[in-house]
Amino acid sequence: MNKKTMAMAALSLILPGMAAFLFFNIYPILYSTYIAFTNAKLGNFPIQAPEAEPLRFVGLENFKWALSDPKFRSAFLWTWLFVATSVTLKVVVGVLLSVLYTSKYVKGKFLYRALLIIPWALPLLFSVMVWRFMFDPVVGPINILLRDIGVTNPPNWTTSVTWGFIALNIIEVWLAYPFMMTVITSALQSVPDTLIEAAIIDGATYWQRLTKVVLPIVIKPIAFATILTSAASFQYFLVPFIYNAGLFEDRFLLLYGYRKAFGSSVPHYGRAAAILLIATIVLAIYMFINMKITRLQEGAKG
């Protein structure tokens, strides 16, 4: 079999997969981008109604509307606030649990690790519904416990924006810490014992060994996990949607775009597509900047 025949055989195997990838991934992106530059809404999209305004190209009109909309700006700022708070909590919890369960003084840590990754195995819908019940202001176990310890007016977790935001951070930590713990634990296990022993001989305390020896070695895996989980926080949608979509409509960017397309009295698909396209561009820039700052790609090449 000559090289040309081998190349044709390889191409025949690759083409079906490439065609499926283009159809299910690239085509929806291109089609959504096209919709973002039109006046697509209920009545002219996807089927033209007789008396509705015809579908037409409107240029940057949807983007101008989004950037001038106070609710869009609120959702944008609150989304980044959630990224800052939730990612900080996830990293702190992930590092603490990883350090704890890689310690030689902890017995039965394999069992603990198996139990700690349970949130990864549970369906997301089930986890959020359980947490919503936990935070129920009347019958939820959290408020019942708070009343039992003397809190006469416990928080209203489901209708207060502030307390609901705190609840979403707690839920996000629960959902994401198994990923953080898995990545960080794997990195910690790769730290050479000789470095730790040398630090002990030099008289370094446990805190000094952790901050001066261990964490600098595993900083790139932690940075990688942080970037991935911050991107997930920026795309936060399903959890606030299930928890209380109306309360957080102008607090999360993707939820706001979804409600603009399907939750309003006259769904406006062009505006919703513009919002989601802005979110995609912002996320792409954020990921690019972080990859450059942390130099993860250089580490992968090395």
One Martini backbone bead per residue (centre of mass of N, CA, C, O) as a GRO file, in nm:
protein
  302
    1MET     BB    1   0.093   0.040   0.027
    2ASN     BB    2   0.077   0.352  -0.046
    3LYS     BB    3   0.068   0.677   0.059
    4LYS     BB    4  -0.192   0.764  -0.089
    5THR     BB    5  -0.375   0.536   0.015
    6MET     BB    6  -0.333   0.591   0.316
    7ALA     BB    7  -0.442   0.881   0.311
    8MET     BB    8  -0.728   0.808   0.207
    9ALA     BB    9  -0.800   0.617   0.441
   10ALA     BB   10  -0.767   0.824   0.667
   11LEU     BB   11  -0.970   1.032   0.554
   12SER     BB   12  -1.222   0.840   0.561
   13LEU     BB   13  -1.210   0.827   0.882
   14ILE     BB   14  -1.223   1.141   0.949
   15LEU     BB   15  -1.467   1.279   0.803
   16PRO     BB   16  -1.713   1.191   0.978
   17GLY     BB   17  -1.617   1.334   1.236
   18MET     BB   18  -1.589   1.619   1.116
   19ALA     BB   19  -1.882   1.649   1.024
   20ALA     BB   20  -2.008   1.620   1.307
   21PHE     BB   21  -1.857   1.853   1.440
   22LEU     BB   22  -1.955   2.080   1.251
   23PHE     BB   23  -2.260   2.040   1.294
   24PHE     BB   24  -2.268   2.032   1.632
   25ASN     BB   25  -2.073   2.305   1.665
   26ILE     BB   26  -2.029   2.519   1.437
   27TYR     BB   27  -2.314   2.572   1.326
   28PRO     BB   28  -2.452   2.690   1.585
   29ILE     BB   29  -2.259   2.929   1.609
   30LEU     BB   30  -2.312   3.060   1.333
   31TYR     BB   31  -2.621   3.082   1.364
   32SER     BB   32  -2.619   3.257   1.622
   33THR     BB   33  -2.461   3.490   1.496
   34TYR     BB   34  -2.671   3.558   1.285
   35ILE     BB   35  -2.908   3.621   1.483
   36ALA     BB   36  -2.761   3.864   1.633
   37PHE     BB   37  -2.805   4.039   1.339
   38THR     BB   38  -3.113   4.026   1.404
   39ASN     BB   39  -3.487   4.044   1.455
   40ALA     BB   40  -3.536   3.790   1.606
   41LYS     BB   41  -3.869   3.665   1.680
   42LEU     BB   42  -4.173   3.630   1.772
   43GLY     BB   43  -4.316   3.578   1.429
   44ASN     BB   44  -4.019   3.556   1.244
   45PHE     BB   45  -3.921   3.309   1.436
   46PRO     BB   46  -3.884   3.054   1.223
   47ILE     BB   47  -4.170   3.174   1.143
   48GLN     BB   48  -4.364   3.363   0.935
   49ALA     BB   49  -4.589   3.589   1.007
   50PRO     BB   50  -4.814   3.783   0.846
   51GLU     BB   51  -4.805   4.052   1.069
   52ALA     BB   52  -4.510   4.048   1.100
   53GLU     BB   53  -4.202   4.136   1.122
   54PRO     BB   54  -3.956   4.093   0.925
   55LEU     BB   55  -3.677   3.939   0.867
   56ARG     BB   56  -3.366   4.114   0.955
   57PHE     BB   57  -3.093   4.308   0.923
   58VAL     BB   58  -2.930   4.506   1.214
   59GLY     BB   59  -2.656   4.456   1.308
   60LEU     BB   60  -2.565   4.628   1.618
   61GLU     BB   61  -2.835   4.670   1.774
   62ASN     BB   62  -2.831   4.439   1.992
   63PHE     BB   63  -2.564   4.532   2.126
   64LYS     BB   64  -2.650   4.816   2.203
   65TRP     BB   65  -2.882   4.731   2.381
   66ALA     BB   66  -2.726   4.559   2.584
   67LEU     BB   67  -2.515   4.785   2.680
   68SER     BB   68  -2.779   4.979   2.770
   69ASP     BB   69  -2.874   4.765   2.971
   70PRO     BB   70  -2.906   4.741   3.307
   71LYS     BB   71  -2.943   4.430   3.333
   72PHE     BB   72  -2.689   4.351   3.185
   73ARG     BB   73  -2.487   4.495   3.369
   74SER     BB   74  -2.571   4.346   3.623
   75ALA     BB   75  -2.512   4.058   3.524
   76PHE     BB   76  -2.213   4.104   3.463
   77LEU     BB   77  -2.118   4.188   3.749
   78TRP     BB   78  -2.236   3.945   3.910
   79THR     BB   79  -2.080   3.727   3.762
   80TRP     BB   80  -1.794   3.825   3.853
   81LEU     BB   81  -1.852   3.805   4.152
   82PHE     BB   82  -1.902   3.500   4.149
   83VAL     BB   83  -1.629   3.419   4.046
   84ALA     BB   84  -1.465   3.533   4.283
   85THR     BB   85  -1.606   3.380   4.521
   86SER     BB   86  -1.624   3.081   4.421
   87VAL     BB   87  -1.326   3.033   4.346
   88THR     BB   88  -1.203   3.091   4.616
   89LEU     BB   89  -1.354   2.868   4.768
   90LYS     BB   90  -1.266   2.626   4.591
   91VAL     BB   91  -0.963   2.651   4.636
   92VAL     BB   92  -0.954   2.641   4.942
   93VAL     BB   93  -1.102   2.371   4.978
   94GLY     BB   94  -0.921   2.201   4.790
   95VAL     BB   95  -0.655   2.244   4.944
   96LEU     BB   96  -0.738   2.150   5.226
   97LEU     BB   97  -0.829   1.864   5.149
   98SER     BB   98  -0.567   1.774   5.010
   99VAL     BB   99  -0.378   1.813   5.249
  100LEU     BB  100  -0.531   1.631   5.445
  101TYR     BB  101  -0.547   1.360   5.239
  102THR     BB  102  -0.208   1.351   5.223
  103SER     BB  103  -0.169   1.283   5.501
  104LYS     BB  104  -0.014   1.048   5.715
  105TYR     BB  105  -0.226   1.098   5.966
  106VAL     BB  106  -0.447   0.990   5.785
  107LYS     BB  107  -0.701   0.760   5.816
  108GLY     BB  108  -0.876   0.633   5.554
  109LYS     BB  109  -0.848   0.816   5.284
  110PHE     BB  110  -0.981   0.647   5.062
  111LEU     BB  111  -1.266   0.664   5.178
  112TYR     BB  112  -1.289   0.971   5.190
  113ARG     BB  113  -1.250   1.023   4.887
  114ALA     BB  114  -1.495   0.862   4.795
  115LEU     BB  115  -1.701   1.043   4.950
  116LEU     BB  116  -1.605   1.332   4.833
  117ILE     BB  117  -1.706   1.248   4.519
  118ILE     BB  118  -2.018   1.236   4.516
  119PRO     BB  119  -2.107   1.503   4.367
  120TRP     BB  120  -2.007   1.391   4.089
  121ALA     BB  121  -2.225   1.145   4.073
  122LEU     BB  122  -2.451   1.331   4.095
  123PRO     BB  123  -2.710   1.476   3.982
  124LEU     BB  124  -2.765   1.803   3.943
  125LEU     BB  125  -3.069   1.820   3.995
  126PHE     BB  126  -3.064   1.672   4.266
  127SER     BB  127  -2.869   1.858   4.421
  128VAL     BB  128  -3.031   2.125   4.393
  129MET     BB  129  -3.296   2.027   4.522
  130VAL     BB  130  -3.175   1.959   4.795
  131TRP     BB  131  -3.064   2.243   4.856
  132ARG     BB  132  -3.335   2.389   4.837
  133PHE     BB  133  -3.449   2.242   5.080
  134MET     BB  134  -3.229   2.323   5.285
  135PHE     BB  135  -3.306   2.649   5.221
  136ASP     BB  136  -3.569   2.650   5.334
  137PRO     BB  137  -3.729   2.885   5.540
  138VAL     BB  138  -3.924   2.665   5.688
  139VAL     BB  139  -3.824   2.335   5.633
  140GLY     BB  140  -3.532   2.373   5.648
  141PRO     BB  141  -3.256   2.256   5.817
  142ILE     BB  142  -3.095   2.521   5.846
  143ASN     BB  143  -3.318   2.697   5.987
  144ILE     BB  144  -3.377   2.501   6.214
  145LEU     BB  145  -3.094   2.513   6.336
  146LEU     BB  146  -3.089   2.820   6.385
  147ARG     BB  147  -3.329   2.820   6.581
  148ASP     BB  148  -3.203   2.619   6.791
  149ILE     BB  149  -2.950   2.839   6.845
  150GLY     BB  150  -3.123   3.141   6.845
  151VAL     BB  151  -3.235   3.226   6.565
  152THR     BB  152  -3.515   3.422   6.506
  153ASN     BB  153  -3.414   3.539   6.199
  154PRO     BB  154  -3.369   3.375   5.945
  155PRO     BB  155  -3.285   3.340   5.641
  156ASN     BB  156  -3.397   3.408   5.303
  157TRP     BB  157  -3.271   3.206   5.059
  158THR     BB  158  -3.504   3.229   4.809
  159THR     BB  159  -3.573   3.572   4.809
  160SER     BB  160  -3.289   3.670   4.870
  161VAL     BB  161  -3.023   3.787   4.706
  162THR     BB  162  -2.794   3.767   4.913
  163TRP     BB  163  -2.858   3.482   5.033
  164GLY     BB  164  -2.877   3.340   4.760
  165PHE     BB  165  -2.584   3.395   4.677
  166ILE     BB  166  -2.460   3.235   4.908
  167ALA     BB  167  -2.597   2.966   4.840
  168LEU     BB  168  -2.463   2.935   4.557
  169ASN     BB  169  -2.176   2.915   4.664
  170ILE     BB  170  -2.218   2.658   4.827
  171ILE     BB  171  -2.313   2.481   4.594
  172GLU     BB  172  -2.060   2.518   4.415
  173VAL     BB  173  -1.861   2.392   4.609
  174TRP     BB  174  -1.998   2.115   4.621
  175LEU     BB  175  -1.974   2.056   4.306
  176ALA     BB  176  -1.640   2.136   4.268
  177TYR     BB  177  -1.437   2.008   4.481
  178PRO     BB  178  -1.367   1.732   4.349
  179PHE     BB  179  -1.201   1.851   4.119
  180MET     BB  180  -0.997   2.011   4.284
  181MET     BB  181  -0.899   1.775   4.461
  182THR     BB  182  -0.796   1.591   4.236
  183VAL     BB  183  -0.585   1.779   4.112
  184ILE     BB  184  -0.427   1.858   4.373
  185THR     BB  185  -0.361   1.575   4.477
  186SER     BB  186  -0.194   1.484   4.233
  187ALA     BB  187   0.019   1.708   4.271
  188LEU     BB  188   0.108   1.644   4.565
  189GLN     BB  189   0.210   1.345   4.497
  190SER     BB  190   0.461   1.470   4.314
  191VAL     BB  191   0.613   1.552   4.553
  192PRO     BB  192   0.911   1.525   4.674
  193ASP     BB  193   1.032   1.393   4.969
  194THR     BB  194   1.315   1.527   4.975
  195LEU     BB  195   1.217   1.819   5.012
  196ILE     BB  196   1.074   1.783   5.280
  197GLU     BB  197   1.316   1.668   5.439
  198ALA     BB  198   1.500   1.915   5.397
  199ALA     BB  199   1.313   2.116   5.541
  200ILE     BB  200   1.317   1.973   5.815
  201ILE     BB  201   1.623   1.990   5.861
  202ASP     BB  202   1.611   2.319   5.838
  203GLY     BB  203   1.342   2.390   6.031
  204ALA     BB  204   1.073   2.379   5.903
  205THR     BB  205   0.764   2.436   5.911
  206TYR     BB  206   0.466   2.340   5.801
  207TRP     BB  207   0.389   2.615   5.673
  208GLN     BB  208   0.658   2.654   5.521
  209ARG     BB  209   0.644   2.396   5.351
  210LEU     BB  210   0.376   2.465   5.211
  211THR     BB  211   0.447   2.769   5.099
  212LYS     BB  212   0.767   2.716   4.999
  213VAL     BB  213   0.740   2.418   4.857
  214VAL     BB  214   0.469   2.292   4.763
  215LEU     BB  215   0.294   2.513   4.618
  216PRO     BB  216   0.506   2.606   4.401
  217ILE     BB  217   0.501   2.326   4.252
  218VAL     BB  218   0.156   2.324   4.223
  219ILE     BB  219   0.059   2.591   4.078
  220LYS     BB  220  -0.024   2.501   3.790
  221PRO     BB  221  -0.256   2.306   3.854
  222ILE     BB  222  -0.415   2.518   4.013
  223ALA     BB  223  -0.441   2.720   3.779
  224PHE     BB  224  -0.590   2.531   3.588
  225ALA     BB  225  -0.835   2.475   3.774
  226THR     BB  226  -0.914   2.773   3.810
  227ILE     BB  227  -0.978   2.841   3.515
  228LEU     BB  228  -1.196   2.627   3.470
  229THR     BB  229  -1.385   2.708   3.713
  230SER     BB  230  -1.426   3.005   3.621
  231ALA     BB  231  -1.567   2.935   3.357
  232ALA     BB  232  -1.804   2.787   3.493
  233SER     BB  233  -1.902   3.033   3.659
  234PHE     BB  234  -1.962   3.217   3.415
  235GLN     BB  235  -2.174   2.974   3.308
  236TYR     BB  236  -2.395   3.012   3.503
  237PHE     BB  237  -2.734   2.844   3.508
  238LEU     BB  238  -2.886   2.589   3.624
  239VAL     BB  239  -2.887   2.654   3.926
  240PRO     BB  240  -3.043   2.929   3.927
  241PHE     BB  241  -3.282   2.820   3.763
  242ILE     BB  242  -3.375   2.613   3.981
  243TYR     BB  243  -3.374   2.782   4.237
  244ASN     BB  244  -3.432   3.104   4.103
  245ALA     BB  245  -3.486   3.260   3.819
  246GLY     BB  246  -3.623   3.534   3.895
  247LEU     BB  247  -3.410   3.637   4.107
  248PHE     BB  248  -3.148   3.586   3.880
  249GLU     BB  249  -3.190   3.727   3.601
  250ASP     BB  250  -2.985   3.994   3.682
  251ARG     BB  251  -2.710   3.798   3.780
  252PHE     BB  252  -2.689   3.615   3.511
  253LEU     BB  253  -2.603   3.606   3.190
  254LEU     BB  254  -2.729   3.340   3.075
  255LEU     BB  255  -3.001   3.373   3.215
  256TYR     BB  256  -3.074   3.639   3.079
  257GLY     BB  257  -3.067   3.534   2.787
  258TYR     BB  258  -3.280   3.314   2.824
  259ARG     BB  259  -3.514   3.500   2.922
  260LYS     BB  260  -3.518   3.672   2.662
  261ALA     BB  261  -3.600   3.423   2.477
  262PHE     BB  262  -3.822   3.247   2.691
  263GLY     BB  263  -3.945   3.452   2.942
  264SER     BB  264  -4.090   3.644   2.774
  265SER     BB  265  -4.367   3.760   2.613
  266VAL     BB  266  -4.147   3.850   2.375
  267PRO     BB  267  -3.934   3.677   2.224
  268HIS     BB  268  -3.577   3.767   2.168
  269TYR     BB  269  -3.338   3.613   1.983
  270GLY     BB  270  -3.135   3.831   1.898
  271ARG     BB  271  -3.065   3.939   2.181
  272ALA     BB  272  -2.984   3.671   2.307
  273ALA     BB  273  -2.753   3.610   2.108
  274ALA     BB  274  -2.589   3.864   2.177
  275ILE     BB  275  -2.539   3.800   2.473
  276LEU     BB  276  -2.395   3.523   2.424
  277LEU     BB  277  -2.172   3.636   2.243
  278ILE     BB  278  -2.047   3.822   2.450
  279ALA     BB  279  -1.984   3.600   2.656
  280THR     BB  280  -1.794   3.439   2.470
  281ILE     BB  281  -1.584   3.662   2.421
  282VAL     BB  282  -1.512   3.718   2.714
  283LEU     BB  283  -1.422   3.428   2.782
  284ALA     BB  284  -1.198   3.406   2.569
  285ILE     BB  285  -1.027   3.641   2.677
  286TYR     BB  286  -0.992   3.534   2.964
  287MET     BB  287  -0.849   3.269   2.887
  288PHE     BB  288  -0.613   3.392   2.730
  289ILE     BB  289  -0.494   3.567   2.956
  290ASN     BB  290  -0.450   3.336   3.162
  291MET     BB  291  -0.264   3.162   2.986
  292LYS     BB  292  -0.045   3.383   2.965
  293ILE     BB  293   0.011   3.439   3.265
  294THR     BB  294   0.061   3.122   3.349
  295ARG     BB  295   0.198   2.951   3.116
  296LEU     BB  296   0.071   2.666   3.038
  297GLN     BB  297   0.166   2.613   2.746
  298GLU     BB  298   0.468   2.610   2.810
  299GLY     BB  299   0.451   2.371   3.005
  300ALA     BB  300   0.341   2.168   2.794
  301LYS     BB  301   0.589   2.189   2.602
  302GLY     BB  302   0.801   2.114   2.833
   0.00000   0.00000   0.00000
